[in-house]
Amino acid sequence: MNLHFIQEYFIHYWRQISTYYLSPSPALAPHLPFEIVEQIVIHLLTLCGRDGTPNHRNPNLISCSLVSRAWVGPVRKHMWSDRNSWFHVPSTNGSLQQLQKLLSSPFCTLTFGAIWFDPRDYLILELVPQVVVRDAKHLRISPASNHRHVLSNRAMDVLGGIQTITSVDLVGVHLESAANFLDFIGRFPGVKSLSCSRIHLNSKETSDKAVALAVNGLVFERLCSLEVDVEAYSDLFLGRVEFPQLVELKLQDYYRHGQGEDQSRDVDRLRQIGNILAHAGKHLERLVLWFPSRTDPCPEIGEFFNLPKMTPLLRTLVVCVGRESIDLILPMLSFSMPHPHLSVLRIPAMPSNQKALDATLARAIPRLQSLQFPSVHKLTSKDVGNSLLFVNLDDVVKGGHAWRKMKRTINKLEKNMAWCKERGCLHPTFLVGYNISVSSWMLGSY
């Protein structure tokens, strides 16, 4: 029998009877065995799941879930099989009612590991059945648009009641004050990862005493990873919060030059970043510095980025700058003393003066084991023969076309970088294809 005909028949049948089975007093309905239901669902996934639509938004699976309570179990297994699926807090009463109907089934074991919340939906948040989010590990708060809606105290109370949260991500959120923010984060005793960027505070004038009272020391004692922009760190943490277990810091600078603007602003920004590193760097093992806009070096940069003193335990350093700021790398690495532990350095491109870079690395990073940088040459998927987006020498067959191409690049660099050649630490990464950005590799964990 034609598979397309079977599909259309079942979909038409399910949609016709869904209203009947969800009526207030449905009659007992005959249902297929679980195994057959499972096979039908898999069949629909095979036919309709190739267009990139997430399973939990697949209209056919949603129709399946409405047939009867006996169907909820097998459908749910596939609708939410992706462990990275986010639960979006409903934005309308209709969406909330659909969720409540689905959860009314004794066969439904629907739970989510991650919650996405828009501050505008705080009234509906309180009505969401807690069984859905009771085991959530990740919380993301981000408005769907540029609405200046302050995160309400009631929303903080509801979200703060989910004690299983270990990761919090806030983007573009409006808050009353730094004390308000710290009080909210303090409600999650198990938080190990925190990301906050473009945070807007209605009031930045908060007394140190008020902030100190808002800090829950246990939360920040457990925090291992922090991703934050320079302004947010200065407003929320600098001089206020200690991070005794912080081993990873991703620091972003969103500031952009105005045309004809005084370059002294760069000095102030770099000094501010240096203050942050001095405050948070004591236990850092991995540091990512991201400057997407143009930044000019200054004579004081060696003082601002004295990493051997600020980050003595650092092992991995990622410096992501635009090509117009590539000259920033050499002065940043010109430490006043050798770094005792730094062994991995990732940069977005090779500076034009490669001999100067080689001499700087020999003096400032004597334990360097891997200098990672994207090659100016790119490979194609045909060259590599697999689905990797980023390829190193160890990822390809020795002696093959891609391997020879990589070796030529390394040999050319070794002529100007004798110290790196001796240590064998030149590790270029080849981007596969022409739509892969350098920043996606720089800021990833590849």
VOPAGU-2260 file (C-alpha; in pm, 1 decimal, decimal comma):
REM VOPAGU-2260
SITE   aa  ch    i         X         Y         Z
SITE  MET   A    0       0,0       0,0       0,0
SITE  ASN   A    1     122,3     353,0     -74,7
SITE  LEU   A    2     296,2     495,1     235,8
SITE  HIS   A    3     180,0     847,6     158,2
SITE  PHE   A    4    -181,2     729,1     152,3
SITE  ILE   A    5    -134,3     559,2     491,9
SITE  GLN   A    6      11,2     875,0     636,5
SITE  GLU   A    7    -271,7    1097,1     510,2
SITE  TYR   A    8    -532,3     848,6     630,4
SITE  PHE   A    9    -398,1     834,8     984,0
SITE  ILE   A   10    -354,1    1211,5    1008,6
SITE  HIS   A   11    -710,4    1271,2     885,1
SITE  TYR   A   12    -843,2    1009,4    1128,6
SITE  TRP   A   13    -654,2    1147,4    1428,3
SITE  ARG   A   14    -758,6    1507,0    1368,4
SITE  GLN   A   15   -1123,8    1413,2    1328,9
SITE  ILE   A   16   -1148,6    1223,3    1654,4
SITE  SER   A   17    -915,2    1442,8    1861,7
SITE  THR   A   18   -1200,1    1679,3    1957,1
SITE  TYR   A   19   -1413,6    1386,3    2066,9
SITE  TYR   A   20   -1148,9    1237,3    2292,5
SITE  LEU   A   21   -1077,3    1570,8    2458,7
SITE  SER   A   22   -1442,6    1641,4    2534,8
SITE  PRO   A   23   -1538,4    1670,9    2905,2
SITE  SER   A   24   -1690,1    1319,4    2920,2
SITE  PRO   A   25   -1535,5    1108,4    2647,3
SITE  ALA   A   26   -1658,0     756,3    2606,0
SITE  LEU   A   27   -1409,3     478,0    2650,5
SITE  ALA   A   28   -1232,6     440,6    2318,5
SITE  PRO   A   29   -1063,4     133,1    2178,3
SITE  HIS   A   30    -693,0     185,3    2129,8
SITE  LEU   A   31    -413,5      12,0    1946,9
SITE  PRO   A   32    -142,2    -174,6    2134,8
SITE  PHE   A   33     152,1      35,9    2248,5
SITE  GLU   A   34     391,0    -134,8    2002,7
SITE  ILE   A   35     173,6     -46,5    1702,1
SITE  VAL   A   36     133,3     312,8    1816,5
SITE  GLU   A   37     510,5     331,1    1850,7
SITE  GLN   A   38     562,9     208,7    1494,1
SITE  ILE   A   39     311,5     455,8    1350,8
SITE  VAL   A   40     480,1     744,1    1527,7
SITE  ILE   A   41     822,9     635,3    1401,5
SITE  HIS   A   42     677,2     605,1    1050,9
SITE  LEU   A   43     547,6     962,6    1062,6
SITE  LEU   A   44     881,8    1086,0    1189,1
SITE  THR   A   45    1057,8     914,9     899,8
SITE  LEU   A   46     825,4    1069,1     641,4
SITE  CYS   A   47     782,2    1416,8     782,7
SITE  GLY   A   48    1086,1    1485,0     994,9
SITE  ARG   A   49    1329,7    1579,1     720,1
SITE  ASP   A   50    1237,4    1946,3     684,5
SITE  GLY   A   51    1424,0    2058,0     995,4
SITE  THR   A   52    1111,8    2111,6    1208,7
SITE  PRO   A   53    1175,6    2015,2    1573,9
SITE  ASN   A   54     980,5    1710,7    1681,9
SITE  HIS   A   55     794,0    1902,8    1951,2
SITE  ARG   A   56     654,3    2136,5    1681,1
SITE  ASN   A   57     565,8    1865,4    1431,8
SITE  PRO   A   58     188,1    1903,9    1368,5
SITE  ASN   A   59     149,9    1533,1    1298,9
SITE  LEU   A   60     294,8    1436,9    1635,1
SITE  ILE   A   61      80,5    1696,8    1806,0
SITE  SER   A   62    -224,7    1541,8    1639,4
SITE  CYS   A   63    -113,5    1200,5    1762,3
SITE  SER   A   64     -99,1    1325,3    2118,8
SITE  LEU   A   65    -464,9    1432,4    2096,2
SITE  VAL   A   66    -604,2    1094,8    1989,1
SITE  SER   A   67    -634,6     952,9    2338,3
SITE  ARG   A   68    -445,9     931,8    2662,6
SITE  ALA   A   69    -302,6     598,5    2557,0
SITE  TRP   A   70    -115,8     774,2    2277,8
SITE  VAL   A   71      47,4    1040,6    2492,8
SITE  GLY   A   72     326,7     817,8    2621,3
SITE  PRO   A   73     471,8     698,4    2290,8
SITE  VAL   A   74     428,1    1038,1    2127,2
SITE  ARG   A   75     595,8    1222,7    2411,5
SITE  LYS   A   76     895,5     990,0    2388,2
SITE  HIS   A   77     968,8    1123,8    2039,5
SITE  MET   A   78     841,7    1478,5    2072,2
SITE  TRP   A   79    1089,0    1552,1    2348,3
SITE  SER   A   80    1363,8    1301,4    2274,9
SITE  ASP   A   81    1619,6    1579,7    2230,5
SITE  ARG   A   82    1772,3    1642,6    2571,3
SITE  ASN   A   83    1855,8    1998,3    2464,8
SITE  SER   A   84    1491,1    2088,6    2397,6
SITE  TRP   A   85    1390,8    2411,4    2569,4
SITE  PHE   A   86    1056,9    2454,5    2739,7
SITE  HIS   A   87     922,7    2796,2    2637,7
SITE  VAL   A   88     690,2    2934,2    2903,2
SITE  PRO   A   89     350,3    2978,1    2728,0
SITE  SER   A   90     275,1    3333,3    2619,3
SITE  THR   A   91    -103,4    3291,7    2584,5
SITE  ASN   A   92    -379,2    3132,0    2789,2
SITE  GLY   A   93    -461,9    2904,4    2495,9
SITE  SER   A   94    -110,6    2762,2    2490,7
SITE  LEU   A   95    -124,9    2715,4    2866,2
SITE  GLN   A   96    -455,0    2524,6    2842,7
SITE  GLN   A   97    -311,8    2291,7    2576,9
SITE  LEU   A   98     -17,7    2218,0    2803,6
SITE  GLN   A   99    -245,5    2152,7    3100,0
SITE  LYS   A  100    -458,9    1910,8    2894,0
SITE  LEU   A  101    -151,4    1720,3    2787,0
SITE  LEU   A  102     -28,6    1697,5    3144,7
SITE  SER   A  103    -367,0    1573,4    3268,2
SITE  SER   A  104    -294,7    1232,2    3119,7
SITE  PRO   A  105    -168,2     972,1    3369,2
SITE  PHE   A  106      49,7     839,5    3085,9
SITE  CYS   A  107     228,4    1170,6    3036,4
SITE  THR   A  108     576,4    1191,3    3187,4
SITE  LEU   A  109     659,2    1523,0    3024,0
SITE  THR   A  110     950,7    1702,1    3193,5
SITE  PHE   A  111    1206,4    1949,1    3068,7
SITE  GLY   A  112    1572,3    1999,3    3141,1
SITE  ALA   A  113    1578,2    2360,4    3022,2
SITE  ILE   A  114    1341,9    2658,4    3056,6
SITE  TRP   A  115    1322,2    2965,2    2832,5
SITE  PHE   A  116    1132,9    3255,2    2989,7
SITE  ASP   A  117    1029,4    3593,5    2849,9
SITE  PRO   A  118     988,3    3845,9    3137,2
SITE  ARG   A  119     664,5    3970,1    2979,6
SITE  ASP   A  120     498,6    3634,4    3049,3
SITE  TYR   A  121     536,8    3650,3    3426,3
SITE  LEU   A  122     160,3    3625,0    3488,9
SITE  ILE   A  123     137,5    3292,8    3301,2
SITE  LEU   A  124     457,6    3158,6    3456,6
SITE  GLU   A  125     286,9    3120,2    3792,1
SITE  LEU   A  126      17,9    2897,8    3636,2
SITE  VAL   A  127     258,4    2654,3    3467,8
SITE  PRO   A  128     236,2    2315,5    3643,8
SITE  GLN   A  129     550,2    2274,0    3850,3
SITE  VAL   A  130     575,1    1907,7    3752,4
SITE  VAL   A  131     700,8    2023,5    3411,7
SITE  VAL   A  132     999,8    2216,3    3542,3
SITE  ARG   A  133    1075,3    2045,6    3870,8
SITE  ASP   A  134    1391,1    1876,1    3733,5
SITE  ALA   A  135    1513,5    2159,5    3510,3
SITE  LYS   A  136    1888,5    2219,4    3506,6
SITE  HIS   A  137    1912,5    2519,3    3273,1
SITE  LEU   A  138    1729,9    2852,3    3288,5
SITE  ARG   A  139    1741,1    3114,0    3013,5
SITE  ILE   A  140    1571,0    3450,6    3057,9
SITE  SER   A  141    1555,8    3660,2    2744,2
SITE  PRO   A  142    1285,1    3885,1    2600,6
SITE  ALA   A  143    1164,0    3784,5    2255,1
SITE  SER   A  144    1196,2    4146,5    2142,3
SITE  ASN   A  145    1340,5    4474,3    2268,3
SITE  HIS   A  146    1069,0    4534,3    2526,7
SITE  ARG   A  147    1197,2    4709,8    2837,8
SITE  HIS   A  148    1005,5    4485,9    3076,3
SITE  VAL   A  149    1166,6    4460,8    3419,2
SITE  LEU   A  150    1197,8    4110,0    3561,3
SITE  SER   A  151     931,6    4111,5    3832,2
SITE  ASN   A  152     986,5    4003,1    4191,0
SITE  ARG   A  153     704,8    3750,4    4153,0
SITE  ALA   A  154     876,0    3588,1    3853,3
SITE  MET   A  155    1197,4    3571,0    4055,3
SITE  ASP   A  156    1009,7    3398,9    4336,8
SITE  VAL   A  157     859,8    3135,3    4104,9
SITE  LEU   A  158    1182,3    3066,1    3914,6
SITE  GLY   A  159    1386,3    3075,1    4234,2
SITE  GLY   A  160    1179,5    2786,0    4364,4
SITE  ILE   A  161    1337,1    2547,8    4109,3
SITE  GLN   A  162    1624,1    2426,6    4323,0
SITE  THR   A  163    1768,9    2192,3    4059,4
SITE  ILE   A  164    1895,8    2477,4    3837,9
SITE  THR   A  165    2271,3    2459,6    3775,3
SITE  SER   A  166    2301,0    2696,7    3476,8
SITE  VAL   A  167    2150,8    3046,1    3438,8
SITE  ASP   A  168    2161,7    3256,5    3121,8
SITE  LEU   A  169    2030,4    3614,7    3112,5
SITE  VAL   A  170    2034,9    3817,2    2789,5
SITE  GLY   A  171    1893,3    4167,2    2747,4
SITE  VAL   A  172    1712,2    4152,3    3081,6
SITE  HIS   A  173    1602,6    4465,4    3268,9
SITE  LEU   A  174    1645,4    4463,8    3647,4
SITE  GLU   A  175    1589,5    4717,0    3921,8
SITE  SER   A  176    1943,5    4711,8    4062,8
SITE  ALA   A  177    2259,0    4507,6    4116,4
SITE  ALA   A  178    2127,5    4403,5    4457,0
SITE  ASN   A  179    1810,9    4277,7    4288,2
SITE  PHE   A  180    2019,2    4068,4    4046,9
SITE  LEU   A  181    2243,0    3920,8    4316,5
SITE  ASP   A  182    1943,3    3834,1    4530,7
SITE  PHE   A  183    1789,1    3646,1    4236,7
SITE  ILE   A  184    2104,3    3446,8    4155,3
SITE  GLY   A  185    2142,5    3371,8    4524,6
SITE  ARG   A  186    1820,5    3166,8    4513,6
SITE  PHE   A  187    1991,1    2894,5    4308,5
SITE  PRO   A  188    2233,0    2724,5    4548,1
SITE  GLY   A  189    2354,8    2478,3    4285,2
SITE  VAL   A  190    2449,3    2722,6    4008,0
SITE  LYS   A  191    2782,7    2632,9    3849,3
SITE  SER   A  192    2751,0    2823,4    3521,1
SITE  LEU   A  193    2629,4    3181,6    3478,8
SITE  SER   A  194    2597,6    3386,6    3161,2
SITE  CYS   A  195    2476,0    3745,5    3159,6
SITE  SER   A  196    2508,6    4003,4    2885,4
SITE  ARG   A  197    2344,5    4333,4    2796,3
SITE  ILE   A  198    2193,3    4360,8    3144,0
SITE  HIS   A  199    2004,9    4686,5    3200,9
SITE  LEU   A  200    1979,7    4826,4    3554,1
SITE  ASN   A  201    1717,1    5088,8    3637,0
SITE  SER   A  202    1930,9    5204,2    3927,0
SITE  LYS   A  203    2309,3    5167,5    3936,7
SITE  GLU   A  204    2342,7    5353,2    4266,0
SITE  THR   A  205    2332,7    5068,2    4514,5
SITE  SER   A  206    2513,7    5086,5    4845,7
SITE  ASP   A  207    2783,7    4831,3    4916,4
SITE  LYS   A  208    2593,4    4726,8    5227,4
SITE  ALA   A  209    2276,6    4650,0    5029,9
SITE  VAL   A  210    2471,3    4451,8    4773,7
SITE  ALA   A  211    2659,1    4259,2    5040,8
SITE  LEU   A  212    2331,6    4158,9    5203,2
SITE  ALA   A  213    2203,1    4029,5    4869,2
SITE  VAL   A  214    2497,9    3800,2    4802,6
SITE  ASN   A  215    2459,1    3433,8    4887,3
SITE  GLY   A  216    2816,3    3314,9    4938,3
SITE  LEU   A  217    2732,7    2950,4    4871,1
SITE  VAL   A  218    2616,9    3030,6    4517,5
SITE  PHE   A  219    2933,7    3204,4    4415,0
SITE  GLU   A  220    3151,7    2954,2    4592,5
SITE  ARG   A  221    3020,5    2690,6    4350,8
SITE  LEU   A  222    3032,9    2902,8    4037,1
SITE  CYS   A  223    3286,0    2749,6    3796,5
SITE  SER   A  224    3207,4    2920,6    3465,8
SITE  LEU   A  225    3110,3    3282,4    3398,1
SITE  GLU   A  226    3028,6    3442,6    3062,1
SITE  VAL   A  227    2973,5    3815,4    3086,8
SITE  ASP   A  228    3030,1    4143,6    2908,1
SITE  VAL   A  229    3258,1    4411,3    3050,4
SITE  GLU   A  230    2981,5    4652,2    3147,1
SITE  ALA   A  231    2772,5    4385,2    3321,9
SITE  TYR   A  232    3072,7    4261,7    3520,9
SITE  SER   A  233    3155,8    4615,2    3633,2
SITE  ASP   A  234    2794,9    4688,5    3732,4
SITE  LEU   A  235    2719,6    4357,9    3904,9
SITE  PHE   A  236    3035,4    4193,9    4038,0
SITE  LEU   A  237    3344,6    4413,3    4044,9
SITE  GLY   A  238    3450,1    4482,6    4402,9
SITE  ARG   A  239    3136,6    4313,3    4536,3
SITE  VAL   A  240    3148,1    3938,5    4477,0
SITE  GLU   A  241    3424,2    3683,0    4515,2
SITE  PHE   A  242    3457,3    3374,3    4293,6
SITE  PRO   A  243    3680,5    3127,0    4480,1
SITE  GLN   A  244    3601,7    2837,2    4242,1
SITE  LEU   A  245    3583,6    3024,2    3910,7
SITE  VAL   A  246    3800,6    2838,2    3658,0
SITE  GLU   A  247    3654,4    2968,0    3328,9
SITE  LEU   A  248    3581,7    3328,1    3232,1
SITE  LYS   A  249    3447,5    3444,4    2895,1
SITE  LEU   A  250    3471,3    3822,1    2882,9
SITE  GLN   A  251    3311,0    4014,5    2596,8
SITE  ASP   A  252    3343,5    4380,8    2505,6
SITE  TYR   A  253    3045,7    4510,1    2305,8
SITE  TYR   A  254    3169,0    4868,6    2295,9
SITE  ARG   A  255    3191,6    5019,2    1945,8
SITE  HIS   A  256    3393,6    5319,2    1831,7
SITE  GLY   A  257    3211,8    5628,4    1719,5
SITE  GLN   A  258    3348,6    5796,5    1410,1
SITE  GLY   A  259    3624,3    6041,9    1504,4
SITE  GLU   A  260    3603,1    5939,9    1869,3
SITE  ASP   A  261    3896,5    6002,8    2102,0
SITE  GLN   A  262    4117,4    5692,1    2111,6
SITE  SER   A  263    4172,5    5746,8    2485,1
SITE  ARG   A  264    3846,0    5560,0    2532,9
SITE  ASP   A  265    4037,0    5245,2    2435,0
SITE  VAL   A  266    4277,2    5302,7    2724,2
SITE  ASP   A  267    3986,3    5331,8    2968,5
SITE  ARG   A  268    3826,7    5014,5    2834,4
SITE  LEU   A  269    4149,6    4815,0    2850,1
SITE  ARG   A  270    4212,0    4939,7    3203,8
SITE  GLN   A  271    3859,8    4831,5    3300,3
SITE  ILE   A  272    3922,0    4483,4    3156,7
SITE  GLY   A  273    4249,9    4465,1    3348,5
SITE  ASN   A  274    4064,4    4546,8    3671,3
SITE  ILE   A  275    3820,1    4264,2    3600,7
SITE  LEU   A  276    4101,8    4014,6    3542,7
SITE  ALA   A  277    4270,2    4121,9    3864,8
SITE  HIS   A  278    3940,3    4067,1    4048,3
SITE  ALA   A  279    3836,4    3732,4    3897,6
SITE  GLY   A  280    4160,7    3577,5    3775,6
SITE  LYS   A  281    4310,7    3416,5    4083,8
SITE  HIS   A  282    4183,0    3063,8    4010,7
SITE  LEU   A  283    4117,1    3088,1    3635,5
SITE  GLU   A  284    4234,8    2801,4    3415,2
SITE  ARG   A  285    4063,2    2911,7    3091,8
SITE  LEU   A  286    4016,9    3271,2    2977,3
SITE  VAL   A  287    3835,9    3390,8    2663,9
SITE  LEU   A  288    3872,1    3757,7    2567,5
SITE  TRP   A  289    3642,8    3870,9    2286,6
SITE  PHE   A  290    3677,8    4217,7    2131,2
SITE  PRO   A  291    3448,1    4218,4    1824,3
SITE  SER   A  292    3506,7    4587,6    1748,0
SITE  ARG   A  293    3827,3    4770,6    1665,6
SITE  THR   A  294    4060,8    4820,1    1960,3
SITE  ASP   A  295    4393,8    5000,7    1935,7
SITE  PRO   A  296    4693,3    4905,1    2152,8
SITE  CYS   A  297    4832,4    5149,3    2407,6
SITE  PRO   A  298    5163,8    5173,0    2598,1
SITE  GLU   A  299    4995,9    5063,8    2922,8
SITE  ILE   A  300    4853,3    4742,6    2781,6
SITE  GLY   A  301    5130,6    4530,9    2933,0
SITE  GLU   A  302    5030,7    4659,5    3275,3
SITE  PHE   A  303    4658,5    4606,0    3216,2
SITE  PHE   A  304    4711,6    4245,0    3098,1
SITE  ASN   A  305    4979,0    4126,9    3338,9
SITE  LEU   A  306    4842,8    3772,0    3323,7
SITE  PRO   A  307    5126,5    3596,5    3514,2
SITE  LYS   A  308    5029,4    3805,8    3815,9
SITE  MET   A  309    4653,0    3828,4    3760,5
SITE  THR   A  310    4590,2    3469,3    3643,1
SITE  PRO   A  311    4876,5    3255,6    3778,3
SITE  LEU   A  312    4693,2    2923,4    3723,2
SITE  LEU   A  313    4583,2    2998,7    3366,3
SITE  ARG   A  314    4637,9    2714,9    3117,5
SITE  THR   A  315    4431,2    2819,7    2814,4
SITE  LEU   A  316    4400,1    3169,5    2668,8
SITE  VAL   A  317    4169,9    3257,9    2377,4
SITE  VAL   A  318    4206,8    3607,1    2229,8
SITE  CYS   A  319    3932,9    3679,6    1975,3
SITE  VAL   A  320    3975,8    4014,2    1800,0
SITE  GLY   A  321    3879,1    4144,8    1459,3
SITE  ARG   A  322    4138,5    4154,0    1183,0
SITE  GLU   A  323    4164,7    4531,3    1219,7
SITE  SER   A  324    4279,6    4475,4    1581,0
SITE  ILE   A  325    4525,8    4192,6    1517,9
SITE  ASP   A  326    4813,5    4420,6    1624,7
SITE  LEU   A  327    4668,6    4405,8    1975,0
SITE  ILE   A  328    4792,3    4048,4    2024,3
SITE  LEU   A  329    5167,7    4109,3    2049,5
SITE  PRO   A  330    5154,9    4380,2    2319,7
SITE  MET   A  331    4892,4    4179,9    2511,5
SITE  LEU   A  332    5132,2    3884,6    2531,3
SITE  SER   A  333    5435,8    4092,2    2627,6
SITE  PHE   A  334    5418,7    4001,5    2995,6
SITE  SER   A  335    5669,4    4148,5    3239,9
SITE  MET   A  336    5756,5    3795,1    3351,1
SITE  PRO   A  337    5708,5    3443,0    3206,5
SITE  HIS   A  338    5371,3    3282,5    3272,7
SITE  PRO   A  339    5418,8    2973,9    3493,4
SITE  HIS   A  340    5138,5    2752,9    3354,7
SITE  LEU   A  341    4994,8    2890,3    3028,8
SITE  SER   A  342    5027,8    2617,3    2764,9
SITE  VAL   A  343    4748,4    2669,6    2507,7
SITE  LEU   A  344    4702,3    2992,5    2310,9
SITE  ARG   A  345    4430,3    3046,6    2049,0
SITE  ILE   A  346    4437,6    3353,6    1823,6
SITE  PRO   A  347    4219,4    3451,7    1523,6
SITE  ALA   A  348    4508,4    3504,5    1280,1
SITE  MET   A  349    4885,5    3523,7    1258,1
SITE  PRO   A  350    5028,2    3876,7    1302,2
SITE  SER   A  351    5226,7    4005,1    1006,4
SITE  ASN   A  352    5550,9    3998,6    1209,5
SITE  GLN   A  353    5575,1    3627,1    1282,2
SITE  LYS   A  354    5935,5    3645,1    1402,6
SITE  ALA   A  355    5836,3    3898,4    1667,1
SITE  LEU   A  356    5552,1    3671,4    1777,4
SITE  ASP   A  357    5792,5    3377,7    1802,8
SITE  ALA   A  358    6031,1    3578,1    2022,2
SITE  THR   A  359    5745,1    3703,8    2240,0
SITE  LEU   A  360    5611,1    3353,3    2296,0
SITE  ALA   A  361    5956,4    3219,2    2383,6
SITE  ARG   A  362    5997,3    3486,1    2648,8
SITE  ALA   A  363    5642,3    3518,7    2787,9
SITE  ILE   A  364    5494,7    3166,7    2748,7
SITE  PRO   A  365    5787,2    2923,1    2784,9
SITE  ARG   A  366    5553,5    2627,5    2855,4
SITE  LEU   A  367    5354,1    2673,1    2534,3
SITE  GLN   A  368    5239,7    2339,2    2391,9
SITE  SER   A  369    4980,9    2448,4    2135,9
SITE  LEU   A  370    4949,8    2769,3    1934,7
SITE  GLN   A  371    4610,2    2741,3    1764,5
SITE  PHE   A  372    4507,6    2965,2    1475,3
SITE  PRO   A  373    4289,8    2934,7    1162,2
SITE  SER   A  374    4479,4    2878,4     840,0
SITE  VAL   A  375    4439,0    3133,6     563,6
SITE  HIS   A  376    4367,5    2836,2     337,5
SITE  LYS   A  377    4038,3    2651,6     358,1
SITE  LEU   A  378    3949,3    2293,5     281,1
SITE  THR   A  379    3640,0    2152,7     117,0
SITE  SER   A  380    3436,8    1858,6     239,9
SITE  LYS   A  381    3577,3    1669,5     -59,2
SITE  ASP   A  382    3931,2    1729,2      72,1
SITE  VAL   A  383    3846,1    1601,7     418,7
SITE  GLY   A  384    3600,1    1325,7     337,8
SITE  ASN   A  385    3393,9    1369,9     655,8
SITE  SER   A  386    3143,4    1608,0     814,3
SITE  LEU   A  387    3385,4    1799,9    1036,1
SITE  LEU   A  388    3371,2    2179,8    1025,2
SITE  PHE   A  389    3716,6    2236,2    1173,4
SITE  VAL   A  390    4009,0    2008,3    1092,1
SITE  ASN   A  391    4353,0    1964,7    1248,9
SITE  LEU   A  392    4644,3    1761,0    1119,2
SITE  ASP   A  393    4548,7    1464,4    1337,7
SITE  ASP   A  394    4198,8    1453,7    1184,7
SITE  VAL   A  395    4310,3    1359,3     833,1
SITE  VAL   A  396    4489,7    1064,5     676,6
SITE  LYS   A  397    4866,4    1106,8     681,2
SITE  GLY   A  398    5002,3    1157,3     329,1
SITE  GLY   A  399    4663,0    1246,3     182,3
SITE  HIS   A  400    4577,4    1564,0      -8,7
SITE  ALA   A  401    4447,4    1750,6     296,9
SITE  TRP   A  402    4744,3    1637,5     509,6
SITE  ARG   A  403    4995,7    1760,0     250,3
SITE  LYS   A  404    4816,6    2093,7     224,7
SITE  MET   A  405    4834,6    2136,9     601,3
SITE  LYS   A  406    5201,4    2038,8     617,7
SITE  ARG   A  407    5290,8    2300,4     356,6
SITE  THR   A  408    5125,9    2566,4     571,7
SITE  ILE   A  409    5312,3    2452,3     883,4
SITE  ASN   A  410    5647,9    2430,0     703,2
SITE  LYS   A  411    5608,3    2783,8     572,1
SITE  LEU   A  412    5540,8    2918,3     920,8
SITE  GLU   A  413    5828,9    2725,8    1076,0
SITE  LYS   A  414    6076,0    2921,1     860,3
SITE  ASN   A  415    5990,1    3237,0    1056,7
SITE  MET   A  416    5915,7    3077,2    1394,5
SITE  ALA   A  417    6219,2    2875,9    1499,6
SITE  TRP   A  418    6126,7    2849,6    1867,4
SITE  CYS   A  419    5774,3    2725,0    1791,2
SITE  LYS   A  420    5921,6    2480,4    1540,3
SITE  GLU   A  421    6154,2    2340,8    1806,2
SITE  ARG   A  422    5864,3    2293,1    2047,9
SITE  GLY   A  423    5634,7    2153,7    1777,4
SITE  CYS   A  424    5352,7    2376,8    1897,7
SITE  LEU   A  425    5223,3    2518,5    1567,6
SITE  HIS   A  426    4871,2    2379,0    1533,5
SITE  PRO   A  427    4676,0    2548,2    1253,4
SITE  THR   A  428    4307,0    2469,4    1218,0
SITE  PHE   A  429    4156,9    2445,4     870,8
SITE  LEU   A  430    3798,6    2559,8     823,9
SITE  VAL   A  431    3599,7    2329,8     597,6
SITE  GLY   A  432    3381,1    2524,8     354,4
SITE  TYR   A  433    3341,2    2895,3     296,6
SITE  ASN   A  434    3043,4    2966,6     521,6
SITE  ILE   A  435    3222,8    2883,5     846,3
SITE  SER   A  436    3319,5    3189,0    1050,9
SITE  VAL   A  437    3645,2    3219,5    1240,4
SITE  SER   A  438    3461,6    3346,8    1549,5
SITE  SER   A  439    3252,2    3027,2    1572,3
SITE  TRP   A  440    3576,1    2831,4    1599,4
SITE  MET   A  441    3744,1    3083,7    1829,4
SITE  LEU   A  442    3462,7    3090,7    2082,9
SITE  GLY   A  443    3380,6    2720,3    2066,6
SITE  SER   A  444    3542,9    2428,0    2242,8
SITE  TYR   A  445    3690,5    2273,4    1930,3
